Amino acid sequence: MSAQSEPTELHVCHRCLVRLEASAGGVDLPRRLREALSARDLAEHTRVVASGCLGECPRGRVSVLVLPGSGAGAHLRLIDPAKDGEDLAEHVASPRAERP
């Protein structure tokens, strides 16, 4: 994997987070995402930021806009908060996360 000049940004929909049931721990999800990224040594090259509504409002899931550091291949992912960010960390770690 080549070094990136800019980090991959993960824009987590704040509206999705607050719409989750309290038992899903939505407001705590960005911290859990950062932990999952750190566990895969991706924290240095990935930034987790809160965003406004991304226009996709899934029930029981959270919308995340993935903006690769290359600037190309931005895409929306719907993640399961019960997986503590592991599904998103796995996606970011995969070579296909940076689509042309």
N, C-alpha and C positions, 0 to 999 in steps of 0.2 A: 504494500500500500504506500503510495507516495505522500509526502508531507503536504499539507494544505496550508495556504497562506491565510485563509480565513476559517474560523470554526463553523461547523454545521450548527445551525440554529433550529431549535425545537420550540415552536410557538404553541403553547398549551392554552386552549380555550378556557378562559376563566368562567365563562357562563356555563360551560359543561361541568366544570368542577363544582360550582355551587348548586347545580341542579341534581347532583347525585345524592342518594340517600346518605345520611350521616354514617351509617355502618360501612359504606364504601370508602370513607376517608378521603373524599375528593380534594379538600383543601390541602391535604398533606401529600398529595400525589407528586407535585413538583420535587419535593425533597426525596421521595422514594425513587423518582426518575434519576435524579442526580446520583443517588447511591448505586443504582443498577448500572449506570454509565461508568462510575468509578470502579466498580467491580470488574469491568471489562477493559479498564485502562482507556476509556474514551472521554473522560471528564475534561482533559486538557483541550480536546479538539471539538467539544460540543458545549453549546450554551443553551440552557433551558430558560425561556422567558414566558411570562404570562401575556396573553393577547386578548383582544375583544372577541366577539362572536366571529367564528370562521364560516358561518352559513350552513354548516352540517350539524344537525342537532340529534345525535343518536341517543336512544334510551339506554341508560346503563353503561355507556361508553363515553370516552373523551376524545374530542377532535384535536389532532396535533398537526400543524403545518410543518413539514420537514423542508428546510432550506439548506441544501448542501453548500459547503464552503466554496465550491467551484462556481456557484451562482446559477448552475444549470440543473434542471430536473426537480424543481420544487414540486412537492406532492403532499396530499392530505392522508393521514393515517388515523384510523379509529382504533383506540386502544382500550383494553379491558383494565379498569382500575384494580381489580382483584389480583392481577398479575404483578403488581408493584413495579411496573415499568420494565419488566424483563422482556416483554414482547417488543417494546420500542427499542430497547438497547440492542436486542438481537437484530432487529431490522437495520439500525444504524451501523452495526458492526459488519453486516453483510456487504459484499462488493456492489450489489444491486441498489444499495441505498443512494448511491450517486448515479442517477440516470442521466443519459445524455440529453 
